[in-house]
Amino acid sequence: MNLELIYPMAAMVLLTFIVLIAMFRSRVAAIKSGKVNAGFYKTYQEGSEPRKVAQFSRHFVNMFESPTLFYAACVVGIITGQNAAALIVLAWIYVALRALHAYIHTGKNSISLRMWAYFSSWLVLLGIWGTLVVGVT
């Protein structure tokens, strides 16, 4: 059994962890500076987050949306023994695009660049699933 798809999966987990740490640090800094009341994080209903903190928070949530389909695809690839070079390359491209999306979203947040990176990652994800489907037929 070839487990090469584990590496891009692990990279996505690491990327998610990096976003988590950045989100946590931005929240702590916002609380310490008085820009947000710590009570906001009890229910997320009283007050609001500063824009930059909200960007990190929203991006962290985003890491559990379409990437779950990526993880599922990698697991399917491993279980079905599909480990063609194309599938592995597509998986790494997906991770790279998601890292670029994270950099853009949590940085200057250019909408046009962010949407390009996001949409491109979806096209690659569809390519991954297409490769899997063709591989089992």
C-alpha positions in Angstrom: 0.0 0.0 0.0 1.4 3.4 -1.1 0.8 6.1 1.5 2.3 9.1 -0.4 -1.0 11.0 -0.1 -0.4 11.1 3.7 2.1 13.9 3.1 -0.1 16.5 1.5 -2.8 15.6 4.1 -0.3 16.3 6.8 0.7 19.5 5.2 -3.0 20.6 5.2 -3.2 19.7 8.9 -0.1 21.8 9.6 -1.5 24.7 7.6 -4.7 24.5 9.6 -2.6 24.5 12.8 -0.7 27.6 11.7 -3.9 29.4 11.0 -5.2 28.4 14.4 -2.1 29.8 16.1 -2.3 33.0 14.1 -6.0 33.3 15.0 -5.3 32.7 18.7 -2.5 35.2 18.8 -4.6 37.9 17.0 -7.4 37.3 19.5 -5.2 37.6 22.5 -3.6 40.7 21.1 -7.0 42.2 20.5 -8.1 41.4 24.1 -4.9 42.8 25.6 -5.2 46.0 23.6 -8.8 46.5 24.6 -10.1 46.2 21.0 -12.4 43.4 21.9 -13.9 42.3 25.2 -12.9 38.7 26.2 -16.6 38.1 26.9 -17.3 38.3 23.2 -15.8 34.8 22.8 -18.3 33.2 25.2 -21.2 33.4 22.7 -19.9 35.5 19.8 -23.0 37.7 20.3 -22.0 40.5 22.5 -19.7 43.0 20.7 -17.6 42.2 17.7 -14.1 41.4 16.6 -11.7 43.9 14.9 -11.5 43.3 11.1 -8.1 41.7 11.2 -9.1 39.2 14.0 -12.3 38.4 12.1 -10.2 37.6 9.0 -8.2 35.0 11.0 -11.4 33.6 12.6 -13.2 33.3 9.3 -10.2 31.7 7.6 -9.9 29.1 10.4 -13.5 28.1 9.8 -12.8 28.0 6.1 -10.1 25.4 6.7 -12.9 22.9 7.7 -15.1 23.5 4.6 -13.7 22.4 1.2 -10.6 20.9 2.7 -12.7 18.1 4.2 -13.4 17.0 0.6 -9.7 17.0 0.0 -9.1 14.8 3.0 -11.8 12.4 1.9 -10.4 12.2 -1.6 -6.9 11.4 -0.2 -8.3 8.7 2.0 -10.3 7.2 -0.9 -7.1 7.3 -3.0 -5.2 5.4 -0.3 -7.9 2.8 0.3 -8.5 2.1 -3.4 -4.7 2.0 -4.0 -4.8 4.9 -6.4 -1.5 6.6 -6.1 -0.7 7.8 -9.6 1.8 10.6 -9.9 -1.0 12.8 -11.3 -3.1 12.4 -8.1 -0.1 13.1 -5.9 0.9 16.2 -7.9 -2.7 17.4 -7.8 -2.8 16.9 -4.0 0.3 19.0 -3.6 -1.0 21.7 -5.9 -4.2 21.8 -3.9 -2.2 22.3 -0.7 -0.1 25.1 -2.3 -3.2 26.9 -3.5 -4.8 26.6 0.0 -1.6 28.0 1.5 -1.7 30.9 -1.0 -5.4 31.5 -0.2 -4.6 31.5 3.6 -1.7 34.0 3.0 -3.9 36.3 0.9 -7.0 36.0 3.2 -5.1 36.6 6.4 -2.9 39.3 4.9 -3.9 42.2 2.6 -7.1 40.3 1.7 -7.2 41.3 -1.9 -10.6 40.0 -3.0 -9.6 39.3 -6.6 -6.5 37.4 -5.7 -8.3 35.6 -2.9 -11.1 34.5 -5.2 -8.6 33.4 -7.9 -6.7 31.2 -5.3 -10.0 29.8 -3.9 -11.6 29.0 -7.2 -8.3 27.5 -8.5 -8.1 25.2 -5.5 -11.7 24.1 -6.2 -10.7 23.3 -9.8 -7.8 21.2 -8.6 -10.1 19.5 -6.0 -12.5 18.6 -8.8 -9.5 17.3 -10.8 -8.5 15.1 -7.8 -12.0 13.6 -7.6 -12.2 13.2 -11.4 -8.9 11.3 -11.3 -10.2 9.1 -8.5 -13.5 8.3 -10.4 -11.6 7.5 -13.6 -9.3 5.3 -11.6 -12.0 3.1 -10.2 -13.9 2.6 -13.5 
